[in-house]
C-alpha cells in the first residue's frame, strides 16, 4: 500500500473513531441520566443536547487539528526553503503524526527540489560566460582580447589565436603582457594608460597607432593600431577589451619608404653623399697646395654637389605638395638670425661669382612664427635665383622690415637682366622657366613654386617686381609670432601645425 | 695634429651602415678626429654590438639588412630597453613620413640626412653632442 492510500485509510479510521466516541458519549449520557439518576425526560433531553453541543465543538476541533497536521508540516517545509518567507522553522516530524510516511516523503521531495534549485543557482553564478563559443566574437576577423581585473586574458577570439600563432589554451588565463609583447612609439603605453585608467576612471577608451608586436619565432615585427576599452564596473568582470587592427603591410611600406619618389630620392642621395664626401677630402687635403684656378673649380664642384642635394629635396617636396602632405611646424624665431644664417651659407657661392650680398634688417622686428627649415629653403631659393640671374652686376640686397599691415616683409633684389613682362605672371607656376634662362642657367623651375607653397602655408604672400635690364625684386611677407597666438591656443603643444597642401621639411638637424 | 692629442681620444663610435663607400668616408674623417671606430653593415649584428654598451656614439642607418635601423633603434630605446650610454645618431638618406620621423626623433638623439652633410661637418656635429 502506498503512502497516500495508507494516509486515506488512517483518516477514515480517525473519522470512524470520532463518530464512535460521539455516539458513546450520547449513549453514556442517556444511561447515566435514565438508569442511575432516573431523571425526567425533559432533563434527559437537555443533558443530551448539552453533550451533543460539547462533542460538536470539541471533537471537530480536535480532529481538524489532528487531520491538518500533514498539511501544516508540508506548509512549514515549503516556507522553510522559500527565499522570501520569514524565519519559519523546519517541520518537526513525530512518528505519531498522521500520514507520517506520506509527509516524510513529500517533505523530502520539497527539500530535494530546493537543493536542485540551489545547485542550479550556484552553477549559474559560478559559470563563466562562455565567450569562446560566442559566434559574434569568434567570427570577428580582427583579434579581440578581454582582460580581467588582474590583466589576465579571459577571452581571446579565434583571430587572436591565428594572429599570435598560439592556441587558445596558451593565451587564456595568461597575463596580457606575456601574451602580447607590444612596444609603443608614444610615451603613453598601454600599461601606463591602464594603470591611470584604473586610478581615475570608470570608463575609458584609447587608440594607439603603429604599435609593434614581436611574435615568437618571427624576425619581423607585426604592426597594428590598437583600440582599448576600459570599464571598471563591467558586471561580468570584463574590465578591459583590446582590438588589434593589423597594419603591418601598410606601415612596413611607410617605414621602408618604398614610395617611388622616396626610393628615387634615397638612391640619388647616396651618390651625392659620396661625391660631397670625396670633394670634402680633396678640399681638406689640397687646401693651399692648389693654384687658385683649380681651387676655384673645386669650390664650384662642391657648390654644384650642394645644389644637387637641394634639387633632390625640391623634387621630393614637390611630390609632397602634390600629395597634400603639407605640415609645417611654426616656432617662434628671431627673423634676423634666420636671414643671417642664409646669407652666411650663400656667401661663398656669391663670392665665387664676385657678388656681394648686402643686408638691411630693421632693428627691433617682432619675433616671427616660422618653420625654420622650410623658410630657409624659401630664402635660399630666392638668393640662389638672384645669384644665378645677376649677370654682370655684382650686388644683391636683402631688406627686412615691418610693413603697413604689421607683417614682416623681406625682399631680395638683384640688378641683373630682369624678367620680361610677358612671363612674369607664370613665374610661380610649376616647371616654369623662361626660354632665355633655360640656355644660360641651371635649375628645375621648382624653387619658386615651392616657395609660394611654403609662404602660403605660413600665412604670407610672395610676389615679384621686375624691369628688364634693371633687375628683379622678389618679396614675401610672414606673420609676427604674436599674430599666430590665437591659433596657438588651439594647439596642444608648442608647435603650430600648418597643413595646407604638401610640404614636408627635409630633416637635417644640422644647422648650416 | 696627432690624434692622441685630440679631445676625441678613446671616444668610440659604432657605424651601422651598409654602403661601404660611405662608411669608408666616415671612418676616415672620424679616425682623423681621434675617434675609435667600429663598422657593421648588418642591422641585427649592429644591434648586438650596440648592446655591449662599449660605444659613446652610434651612427645608425635606417636601411640596413636583416633588421631595419628603426627596429634596431626600437630595441635600443623602446620601452623596457636597458639604458645605454651611447648617443644614437640616425644617419640616413631615406625620407620618412612625418609621423614616422617624429617617432624616430623621440627615441634617437639626432637625425641627419647624409646627403646634406660632409664627413667633416659630421665630425663637427658629433663634437657637439657629448
Interface residues (C-beta under 8 A of the other chain):
Chain A: X183 X184 X185 X186 X189 X209 X210 X212 X219 X221 X254 X255 X256 X257 X261 X262 X265 X266 X269 X270 X272 X273 X274 X276 X277 X278 X279 X280 X281 X284 X309 X312 X316 X325 X327 X504 X506 X507 X508 X509 X510 X512
Chain B: X19 X21 X22 X25 X28 X29 X63 X66 X67 X68 X70 X71 X74 X78 X79 X80 X93 X94 X95 X96 X97 X98 X99 X100 X101 X103 X106 X110 X111 X112 X113 X114 X115 X116 X117 X118 X119 X120 X121 X125
